[in-house]
Amino acid sequence: MDELTDVQWLEKINEEAEAKAREMEALLVCEIKPVVYVVEPLKDAAVAFLRLPDAKQTLKLLRAMAADYESGCELIVRSQLVRNVTGYEGICSDARFMNEVGQYDFHNAKLNASLVLDAKLLIDFYVDEFKKK
C-alpha cells in the first residue's frame, strides 16, 4: 500500500473533521467549526469542534475579551468546545484539549494554548457596506 504524503494525510484528517462537524450540526442544531492541529506529521493530529456562538453569546464573549483578553479567549473555549454529544459516541473533540469539568491537561499546554488563541476567530461580524450618496 502506498504511504500518504503530508498533504494527503492532512487532507484526509480535514475531510474527516468536516464530516464529523456536519454530523454534530445535525445533532446539536448549531453551526460547528472544526479546528485541526498537527501534533506529529503523518502520525498524530488533534481535532477540536467548536460551536459557533449565537448573537447574545457573541456579545457576552466579546465583552469578556474586552475586559480581560486572555480570560475571554479561554471562556470561548470553555463555553463552545464540544466535549461530548449526548447519545452519540465517537465524534467529540480530542480529550487532550479539555476534560468534562473544563480543566486542561498540562502535558498538552502547547496544544491548548493554540486552541485558546484561535478561539477568537469564532467572533465574527458582517461589515455594513451601505454607502450614502
Backbone hydrogen bonds in HBPLUS format (Angstrom, degrees):
<---DONOR---> <-ACCEPTOR-->    atom                        ^
c    i                          cat <-CA-CA->   ^        H-A-AA   ^      H-
h    n   atom  resd res      DA  || num        DHA   H-A  angle D-A-AA Bond
n    s   type  num  typ     dist DA aas  dist angle  dist       angle   num
A0009-TRP N   A0005-THR O   2.86 MM   4  6.01 166.7  1.88 159.0 162.8     1
A0010-LEU N   A0006-ASP O   2.96 MM   4  6.13 163.3  1.99 148.9 153.4     2
A0011-GLU N   A0007-VAL O   2.85 MM   4  6.02 157.1  1.90 149.6 156.6     3
A0012-LYS N   A0008-GLN O   2.95 MM   4  6.14 156.4  2.00 148.0 153.8     4
A0013-ILE N   A0009-TRP O   3.05 MM   4  6.36 158.9  2.09 148.2 153.6     5
A0014-ASN N   A0010-LEU O   2.88 MM   4  6.10 164.6  1.90 153.1 157.4     6
A0015-GLU N   A0011-GLU O   2.86 MM   4  6.06 156.5  1.92 149.2 155.6     7
A0016-GLU N   A0012-LYS O   2.99 MM   4  6.19 161.6  2.02 150.7 155.4     8
A0017-ALA N   A0013-ILE O   2.90 MM   4  6.12 158.1  1.95 149.6 156.2     9
A0018-GLU N   A0014-ASN O   2.88 MM   4  6.05 158.5  1.93 148.0 153.9    10
A0019-ALA N   A0015-GLU O   2.97 MM   4  6.18 157.9  2.02 147.0 152.8    11
A0020-LYS N   A0016-GLU O   2.95 MM   4  6.18 160.6  1.99 150.2 155.3    12
A0021-ALA N   A0017-ALA O   2.89 MM   4  6.08 152.2  1.96 146.6 154.8    13
A0022-ARG N   A0018-GLU O   3.04 MM   4  6.33 153.1  2.11 146.6 153.0    14
A0023-GLU N   A0019-ALA O   3.06 MM   4  6.39 151.8  2.14 145.0 152.9    15
A0024-MET N   A0020-LYS O   2.93 MM   4  6.20 161.8  1.96 151.6 156.1    16
A0025-GLU N   A0021-ALA O   2.89 MM   4  6.13 152.7  1.96 146.3 154.2    17
A0026-ALA N   A0022-ARG O   3.19 MM   4  6.44 153.1  2.27 143.5 149.0    18
A0027-LEU N   A0023-GLU O   3.09 MM   4  6.43 152.4  2.17 146.7 154.6    19
A0028-LEU N   A0024-MET O   2.68 MM   4  5.74 165.7  1.70 163.8 166.9    20
A0029-VAL N   A0025-GLU O   2.79 MM   4  5.15 129.6  2.04 134.1 143.0    21
A0052-LEU N   A0031-GLU O   2.87 MM  21  5.55 166.6  1.89 155.8 155.1    22
A0033-LYS N   A0050-LEU O   2.80 MM  17  5.19 167.9  1.81 153.9 156.9    23
A0050-LEU N   A0033-LYS O   2.98 MM  17  5.19 170.1  1.99 140.7 143.8    24
A0035-VAL N   A0048-ALA O   2.79 MM  13  5.10 152.2  1.86 154.7 157.7    25
A0048-ALA N   A0035-VAL O   2.85 MM  13  5.10 162.9  1.88 150.7 156.4    26
A0037-TYR N   A0046-ALA O   2.93 MM   9  5.27 162.4  1.96 152.7 158.6    27
A0046-ALA N   A0037-TYR O   2.82 MM   9  5.27 158.6  1.87 155.9 161.5    28
A0039-VAL N   A0044-ASP O   2.86 MM   5  5.34 143.9  2.00 134.5 144.6    29
A0040-GLU N   A0044-ASP O   3.01 MM   4  4.91 168.4  2.02 137.0 137.7    30
A0043-LYS N   A0040-GLU O   2.91 MM   3  5.43 158.2  1.96 141.7 143.8    31
A0044-ASP N   A0040-GLU O   2.85 MM   4  4.91 171.7  1.86 148.1 149.0    32
A0094-ASP N   A0047-VAL O   2.85 MM  47  5.58 166.4  1.86 162.6 167.3    33
A0082-VAL N   A0049-PHE O   2.80 MM  33  5.52 169.0  1.81 169.7 167.6    34
A0051-ARG N   A0080-GLN O   2.80 MM  29  4.93 166.8  1.81 139.9 141.6    35
A0058-THR N   A0054-ASP O   2.84 MM   4  5.98 157.5  1.89 155.4 162.6    36
A0059-LEU N   A0055-ALA O   3.10 MM   4  6.39 158.8  2.14 149.3 153.5    37
A0060-LYS N   A0056-LYS O   3.05 MM   4  6.34 158.4  2.10 149.5 155.5    38
A0061-LEU N   A0057-GLN O   2.82 MM   4  6.02 162.6  1.85 156.8 161.6    39
A0062-LEU N   A0058-THR O   2.84 MM   4  5.99 154.1  1.91 148.2 155.8    40
A0063-ARG N   A0059-LEU O   2.96 MM   4  6.13 155.9  2.02 143.8 150.0    41
A0064-ALA N   A0060-LYS O   2.95 MM   4  6.22 154.9  2.02 145.5 152.5    42
A0065-MET N   A0061-LEU O   2.92 MM   4  6.15 151.1  2.01 144.9 152.7    43
A0066-ALA N   A0062-LEU O   2.95 MM   4  6.21 146.7  2.06 144.0 153.2    44
A0067-ALA N   A0063-ARG O   3.02 MM   4  6.28 150.6  2.11 147.4 154.7    45
A0068-ASP N   A0064-ALA O   3.01 MM   4  6.14 162.7  2.04 148.8 153.3    46
A0072-GLY N   A0068-ASP O   2.77 MM   4  5.88 154.2  1.83 160.4 169.5    47
A0073-CYS N   A0069-TYR O   2.93 MM   4  6.19 157.1  1.98 152.1 157.4    48
A0074-GLU N   A0070-GLU O   2.99 MM   4  6.24 157.9  2.04 147.5 153.9    49
A0075-LEU N   A0071-SER O   2.82 MM   4  6.01 148.3  1.92 142.4 151.5    50
A0076-ILE N   A0072-GLY O   3.08 MM   4  6.41 145.0  2.21 142.4 150.8    51
A0077-VAL N   A0073-CYS O   3.34 MM   4  6.77 157.3  2.40 145.7 149.7    52
A0078-ARG N   A0074-GLU O   2.89 MM   4  6.21 170.8  1.90 158.3 160.6    53
A0079-SER N   A0075-LEU O   2.88 MM   4  5.93 156.6  1.94 148.9 154.4    54
A0080-GLN N   A0076-ILE O   2.81 MM   4  5.72 146.6  1.92 149.2 158.0    55
A0081-LEU N   A0077-VAL O   2.96 MM   4  5.28 152.5  2.04 144.7 145.4    56
A0093-SER N   A0082-VAL O   3.04 MM  11  5.93 164.7  2.06 158.7 163.7    57
A0088-TYR N   A0085-VAL O   3.00 MM   3  5.53 150.2  2.10 146.3 142.2    58
A0097-PHE N   A0094-ASP O   3.17 MM   3  6.09 173.0  2.18 126.1 128.3    59
A0099-ASN N   A0103-GLN O   2.91 MM   4  5.47 162.3  1.94 150.4 154.1    60
A0102-GLY N   A0099-ASN O   3.05 MM   3  5.35 163.7  2.07 117.2 119.0    61
A0108-ASN N   A0105-ASP O   2.87 MM   3  5.59 163.3  1.89 123.4 129.1    62
A0112-ASN N   A0108-ASN O   2.97 MM   4  6.24 163.8  1.99 158.1 162.9    63
A0113-ALA N   A0109-ALA O   2.81 MM   4  5.94 160.7  1.85 152.7 158.2    64
A0114-SER N   A0110-LYS O   3.07 MM   4  6.19 153.9  2.14 141.1 147.8    65
A0115-LEU N   A0111-LEU O   3.15 MM   4  6.49 154.7  2.22 145.0 151.3    66
A0116-VAL N   A0112-ASN O   2.92 MM   4  6.17 166.0  1.94 155.7 159.3    67
A0117-LEU N   A0113-ALA O   2.97 MM   4  6.12 163.6  1.99 150.3 154.6    68
A0118-ASP N   A0114-SER O   2.98 MM   4  6.13 150.9  2.07 143.6 151.8    69
A0119-ALA N   A0115-LEU O   2.87 MM   4  5.90 128.4  2.14 145.0 158.2    70
A0121-LEU N   A0118-ASP O   2.97 MM   3  5.72 161.3  2.00 121.8 127.5    71
A0122-LEU N   A0119-ALA O   2.95 MM   3  5.79 170.9  1.96 126.1 129.0    72
A0123-ILE N   A0120-LYS O   3.10 MM   3  5.69 156.2  2.16 114.1 120.5    73
